[in-house]
Amino acid sequence: TERCDSLQSFLLFHSLGGGTGSGLGTYILSLLEDEYPEVYRFATSVFPSSDDDVVTSPYNAVLAANQLREHADCVFPIENEALLNIAERIEAVTTSRERSNETMKKASKAKPFDKMNSIAAHMIANLTSCARFPGQLNVDISEVTTNLVPFPKVHFLMSSISPLYTLSETSADARYIH
């Protein structure tokens, strides 16, 4: 951080189901708040699904959500089961249509985690595009919280992405994914 010309924010990606993502992730967030109180802290937190195989994941998620409320400036919650459902719907559409080129066949053999991570990465890339590209409509990342967070403790923002396909699967039309 000392070498940055214009440090705007920290982006934290973590899962809340396990002990490492929820405990260590929120601890790092609190350390960042202590060390850099004027720099914005964004957290992209993956919440566990209801049928998670880890017994303590609901407790970890609740305890970590309290820490996120205290130490993050803006939180983008993502539900693990919703990501899996979106990835499965995209896969169903792309497999039902004919594929003629070899890259589409390679994309279908990818693990579901790759597609889920790709969806989350596209969401954050779209969020940060306002700071990465020049132009009159583009603002710095701190204005995201200024414009979208009405009160300091109400900073859990719901995100959406449209169309629902990844860049490697452009043969799937968005209107076919329901």
N, C-alpha and C positions, 0 to 999 in steps of 0.2 A: 504494500500500500504506500510505502514511502516513495516509491519510484513513479507513482501515478501522477499525471498532470491534473486530471480532473476526476477524482474518485466520486462517483455518483451514488453507488449502492452496492450492497452485497446480495447475491442470489444464493439461497440455500435450498438444495434439493434433498429431501429425505423422506423415508417411510416412517409412519407412526406405529406400525404393528409390532415391530421388534424392539428390543431393548436398546440396540445401538442407534438406530435411526431416531427413535423418540427421545431417549435419554441424552445421548451424546450430541445429537443434532440440536436440541433445545439448549443444551449447555453451551455449545459453540455460539449459538444465537445470543445468549445472555452475555458471554464474554465479548462479543462484537459490540453489544450495546454499551458495555462498560468502557471498552477501549476507544470506540468511535461513536460517541452518542449523536453526533450531527449527521452521520451517514445513514441513509435509508437502508433498511433490512427487509428484503422480500423473501418469503419462504414459499416454496412449492412443496406441499405436504401430501403424500399419498396415504389416504386413510384406508384401513383394512376393510375387507369385505365381511359380510355377516357370517359367512361359512369358513372363516379363517381357521387353519389347523393349529395355530398358536393360542393356547389357553389365555395367556395374559395380554393379548393384543387389544381387547377393548379397554382394559385398564391403562395400558400404555398410551393409547390414543386419547383418552380423556385427560390424563395427567399432562400429556404433551400439548393438548389443545389449550390448556390453561397457561402453560409457558409461552405458547405462541401468541396468545392474547396479550400477555405482559411484555414480551420482548421484541416482537416483530412489528414492523410498520404496515405491512401488507401481506396477507396470506392468500395463496391460491390453492384451495383444497381440491384434491382429485381423488375420486373413489376408485379403488382398485378393481372392483367388480364392473363398474361402468366402463373403465378402460378396456377390460377384457371383452365386454359385450360389443363395444364399438369395433374392436379389432376383429371379432368374429363376424360381424355384419359386413365389414369391408371385405373380409376373406370370402364370405359366401357370395357376394356380388361378383368379385373378380374371378372366382372359380367357375361360376355358372356361365360366364361369357367366354367366348372363344379367345384364346391367346395365340398370337402368331409369332411373337418374337421371344427370344431366349431369356431376356431379362425378366419378363413377367413370370416365367417358369421358376427362375431363381428366387424371386420375391415370394412365391407361394410356399417355398420350402423353409422360409424363415421361421424362427421360433415366435410364439405369441408375445414374448417379452420384448422382442425387437420392435414389433408393431406398436405395442403399448408405450414403450419408451419414445418411439417416433412421434406419437400423438402428443405426448406431454412436451417433447422438445419443440414441436411446431407451435404449441400454445405459447411457450415462453419466447420463442423467436418472434412471433407476431407481437407479443407484448413489448419487447425491447426494440422493435424496428423503429420506433419513433426516436430513439436515441442514436441508432446506428447509421441512419441515412440522412443526408442533408435535405433541407427544403423548408418552405414556409409553414407547412402544417405540422412539422415535426418539432417535438419539444424534448426537454431532457426528462430523464426517468423519474425525477422527483415530482413532476406534475401529475404523474399517474395517481399518487396518493392524494395530492391536492384536489384533483377533480373527481376521484372515485370513492374516497373515504369520507363519509359525512361526519363521523365522530371518531376520536382517537382509538377507542376500544372496539369499534365496529369496523373491522378491517379485513374480514373474511370475504373475499370477492369470488363470485361464481364466474367461471369462464365458459366460453363456448367457441367452437370452431366450425366454420362452414366454408367450403364443402368438406364432407367427411371422407377424404382419401389422402393417402400419402403421395409424395411426388413420384415415387417409383411405380405407382399404380394409377396412372393418369387415364388408363382406358376405362376405368369405372366412372360412370356418370353419377354425380351427386344425387340426382333425382331418383335413382334406383335404390338408394340406401335409406331405409325407414327405421 
